[in-house]
Amino acid sequence: MGVFAMPSLGSDMEAGTLIEWLVKPGDAVKRGDVVAVVETQKGAIEIETFEAGRVHQLQAKLGQKLPVGAPLAVILAEGEDAPTETAGLVPEKAVPGTESEPPAAASIAEPAPLVRQFHTAPIPTSPVVSRSGDPVASPAARKRAAELGLDLSTIQGSGLGGAIQLTDVENAATKAPASPLPASVAEKADVTSSPADEMRRAIATAMARSKREIPHFYVNQTIDLSPASQWLEATNADRDPVNRILMGALFVRASVLAAGSVPTINGHYENDTFSPSIPVHAGVAVALRGGGLVAPAIVDADKLTLDETMDAMRDLVTRARAGRLRGSEMTKGTLTISALGETGAEAMSGVIFPPQVALVGIGAPQRRPWVIGTSVEPRNTVTITLSVDHRVCDGRQAARFLAKFETSMQSPEAL
């Protein structure tokens, strides 16, 4: 018998709110299946199970705020008999000690809108609209709105970027005239309940801890982008816009290859021990227009081609905006890549996202004179800054990472 429990979606997450079950008693599940959706300060996260078998009992109710490790469901292995006694449902009230919003693990603290490199439209104000033209809403919210005969386009979403959650639908259904609050009180309530503000608090908590506990050091290198720019222009010439490769994908791919060649850059440091990772799970920093940012991982990025990496990045951005990221994407990252986009500051020294040990910060491309042989030419350049945990890596190894990154960018056809 396996107990499916509230997972930790980051080093500072203490609790989450169950907002949707995607299975019911009797359903067969396999490892990696999405079985529930949990609301955190990062938005709605799809939770996978790592138990295979059949769902025996759901032990948590929708809307409950539960601490990490609290039981959510019981899963029986194939052929396993049901226990004679099973625990009852978790009380409807929050578990003691979780009445206030706990800090959740945040993404990197430095602003890192890599999303701007994807040439996708900005997140609109409420209600958020998907590519199909429908408001962005969780499946539970969409189902409940249909049951109540409510038009989602008339509902104000409270999720990140205005995504509609189940509670928004319930509130819209039960909304009744109430005596107006004084303006000062209403304004204060709006500020304190903002999802963006909650995310900023989570980022502040995680990054303050990161800077206290991780001895950061930084190395940077400016490289010539012209070979990569010319190759992209030629490669994209005959492609439809939706199939074009963007410079951000080359940055991610070059980082992945460099991480594979320098093991001390790729992995997790926990309990005073560094555990290097053979696969590279590349965290991609995505700035949310509504405020805050997340860094979901492209799992097994080292096994992807450049085109597959571009597709994975587009998918992550779309789902991050809709609040439909998966738990494994929020916790598996072994290295994070954060870019400032096509315009802006020329360099960024980012804060490492624990338990990772490094972060690749990529500045905005700059036009500058560059020595080519015996002549000086105007070239597009970019400055790469590697933030490193000195407990597991030193300057020579960090320099090797940057050298490998530059070599890859000079030969983009090999990416």
Long-range contacts (C-beta under 8 A, 24 or more apart in sequence): 1-56, 1-74, 1-75, 1-76, 1-77, 1-80, 1-83, 2-51, 2-53, 2-74, 2-75, 2-76, 2-77, 3-71, 3-73, 3-74, 3-75, 4-35, 4-49, 4-51, 4-71, 4-72, 4-73, 4-74, 4-75, 5-68, 5-69, 5-70, 5-71, 5-72, 6-38, 6-60, 6-66, 6-67, 6-68, 6-69, 6-70, 6-72, 7-38, 7-47, 7-68, 7-327, 7-331, 8-68, 8-69, 8-105, 8-331, 9-38, 9-40, 9-42, 9-45, 9-104, 9-105, 9-327, 9-330, 9-331, 10-42, 10-104, 10-105, 10-106, 10-206, 10-330, 10-331, 11-105, 11-206, 11-209, 11-354, 11-355, 12-103, 12-104, 12-105, 12-106, 12-202, 12-205, 12-206, 12-209, 13-40, 13-68, 13-102, 13-103, 13-104, 13-105, 14-67, 14-68, 14-98, 14-102, 14-103, 14-104, 15-65, 15-66, 15-67, 15-68, 15-95, 15-98, 15-102, 16-40, 16-45, 16-65, 16-66, 16-68, 16-104, 17-63, 17-64, 17-65, 17-66, 18-60, 18-61, 18-62, 18-63, 18-64, 18-66, 18-72, 19-44, 19-62, 19-63, 19-138, 19-140, 19-165, 19-166, 19-167, 20-44, 20-62, 20-138, 20-139, 20-140, 20-166, 21-58, 21-62, 22-139, 23-55, 23-58, 23-73, 24-55, 24-58, 25-55, 25-56, 25-57, 25-58, 26-54, 26-55, 27-54, 27-55, 28-53, 28-54, 28-55, 29-53, 29-54, 29-55, 29-75, 32-328, 34-326, 35-73, 36-72, 36-73, 37-138, 37-139, 37-140, 38-327, 39-159, 39-165, 40-104, 41-101, 41-103, 41-104, 41-106, 41-195, 41-198, 41-199, 41-201, 41-202, 42-104, 42-106, 42-107, 42-160, 42-199, 42-202, 42-292, 42-294, 42-325, 42-330, 43-159, 43-160, 43-163, 43-195, 43-294, 43-320, 43-323, 43-325, 44-138, 44-159, 44-163, 44-165, 44-323, 44-324, 45-325, 45-326, 45-327, 45-330, 46-324, 46-325, 46-326, 46-327, 47-326, 47-327, 48-326, 48-327, 48-328, 49-75, 51-75, 51-77, 52-77, 52-78, 53-77, 53-78, 53-80, 54-78, 56-82, 56-86, 57-86, 57-87, 58-89, 59-87, 59-88, 59-89, 59-90, 60-89, 60-90, 61-89, 61-90, 61-92, 62-140, 62-166, 63-92, 63-166, 63-167, 64-90, 64-92, 64-94, 65-94, 65-95, 65-98, 66-90, 66-94, 66-95, 66-98, 67-95, 67-97, 67-98, 70-95, 101-198, 103-201, 103-202, 103-205, 103-206, 104-202, 105-202, 105-206, 105-330, 106-199, 106-202, 106-203, 106-204, 106-205, 106-206, 106-207, 106-292, 106-353, 107-203, 107-206, 107-283, 107-285, 107-292, 107-293, 107-294, 107-295, 107-336, 107-353, 108-207, 108-285, 108-293, 108-295, 108-336, 108-338, 108-350, 108-351, 108-352, 108-353, 108-359, 109-203, 109-204, 109-206, 109-207, 109-210, 109-350, 109-351, 110-338, 110-348, 110-349, 110-350, 110-351, 110-361, 111-287, 111-293, 111-340, 112-285, 112-287, 112-293, 112-338, 112-339, 112-340, 112-348, 112-350, 112-361, 113-285, 113-286, 113-287, 113-293, 113-339, 113-340, 113-341, 114-248, 114-284, 114-285, 114-286, 114-287, 114-337, 114-338, 114-339, 114-341, 115-286, 115-287, 115-288, 115-317, 115-320, 116-287, 116-341, 116-342, 117-246, 117-247, 117-248, 117-339, 117-341, 117-342, 118-246, 118-248, 118-313, 118-314, 118-317, 119-241, 119-246, 120-314, 120-317, 120-318, 122-289, 123-161, 123-162, 123-288, 123-289, 123-290, 123-321, 124-162, 125-162, 126-156, 126-157, 126-162, 127-152, 127-153, 127-155, 127-156, 127-157, 127-162, 127-164, 128-157, 128-161, 128-162, 128-163, 128-164, 128-321, 128-322, 130-322, 131-318, 135-164, 136-161, 136-162, 136-163, 136-164, 136-321, 136-322, 136-323, 137-163, 137-164, 137-165, 137-169, 138-163, 138-164, 138-165, 138-166, 138-323, 138-324, 140-166, 141-165, 141-166, 141-168, 141-169, 144-169, 144-170, 145-169, 148-173, 158-193, 158-195, 159-195, 159-323, 160-195, 160-196, 160-199, 160-288, 160-290, 160-291, 160-292, 160-323, 161-288, 161-289, 161-290, 161-321, 161-323, 162-290, 163-321, 163-322, 163-323, 194-291, 195-290, 195-291, 195-292, 196-288, 196-290, 196-291, 196-292, 197-291, 199-288, 199-291, 199-292, 199-293, 200-291, 200-292, 202-292, 203-292, 203-293, 206-353, 206-354, 207-351, 209-354, 210-351, 210-352, 210-353, 210-354, 211-351, 213-354, 214-269, 214-352, 214-354, 214-357, 214-389, 214-391, 215-389, 215-390, 215-391, 216-351, 216-352, 216-387, 216-388, 216-389, 216-390, 217-387, 217-388, 217-390, 217-395, 217-398, 218-349, 218-385, 218-386, 218-387, 218-388, 219-385, 219-386, 219-388, 219-395, 219-398, 219-399, 219-402, 220-347, 220-349, 220-383, 220-384, 220-385, 220-386, 220-402, 221-383, 221-384, 221-402, 221-403, 221-405, 221-406, 222-381, 222-382, 222-383, 222-384, 223-381, 223-382, 223-383, 223-384, 223-405, 223-406, 223-409, 223-410, 224-370, 224-379, 224-380, 224-381, 224-410, 225-365, 225-379, 225-380, 225-381, 225-382, 225-409, 226-379, 226-380, 227-409, 227-410, 227-411, 227-412, 228-409, 228-410, 228-412, 229-380, 231-412, 231-413, 232-412, 245-306, 245-307, 245-310, 246-310, 247-342, 247-365, 248-313, 248-339, 249-306, 249-309, 249-310, 249-313, 250-306, 250-409, 250-412, 250-415, 251-337, 251-339, 251-360, 251-362, 252-282, 252-284, 252-298, 252-301, 252-309, 252-313, 252-337, 253-301, 253-306, 253-309, 253-408, 253-415, 254-404, 254-405, 254-408, 254-409, 254-415, 255-282, 255-335, 255-337, 255-360, 255-405, 256-280, 256-282, 256-301, 256-302, 256-309, 256-335, 257-302, 257-404, 257-405, 257-408, 257-415, 258-401, 258-402, 258-404, 258-405, 258-408, 259-302, 259-334, 259-335, 259-358, 259-401, 260-302, 261-400, 261-401, 261-404, 262-393, 262-397, 262-398, 262-400, 262-401, 262-404, 264-357, 264-392, 264-393, 264-397, 265-335, 265-357, 265-358, 265-386, 265-388, 265-393, 265-397, 265-398, 265-401, 266-334, 266-335, 266-358, 267-334, 267-356, 267-357, 267-392, 268-334, 268-355, 268-356, 268-357, 269-354, 269-355, 269-356, 269-357, 269-389, 269-391, 269-392, 270-355, 274-357, 274-391, 274-392, 277-334, 279-303, 279-334, 280-334, 280-335, 281-332, 281-333, 281-334, 281-335, 282-333, 282-334, 282-335, 282-336, 282-337, 283-333, 283-334, 283-335, 283-336, 283-337, 283-353, 283-356, 284-313, 284-316, 284-336, 284-337, 285-336, 285-337, 285-338, 285-339, 286-316, 286-317, 286-320, 288-320, 288-321, 294-320, 294-325, 294-330, 295-333, 295-336, 295-338, 295-353, 296-320, 296-325, 296-326, 296-329, 296-330, 296-333, 297-328, 297-329, 297-330, 297-332, 297-333, 297-334, 299-328, 299-329, 299-332, 306-415, 335-359, 335-360, 336-360, 337-362, 338-362, 339-363, 340-364, 346-383, 347-383, 347-385, 348-385, 349-385, 349-387, 350-385, 350-387, 351-387, 352-387, 352-388, 352-389, 357-388, 357-389, 357-391, 357-392, 357-393, 358-386, 358-387, 358-388, 358-389, 358-393, 358-398, 358-401, 359-386, 359-387, 360-384, 360-385, 360-386, 360-405, 361-385, 361-386, 361-387
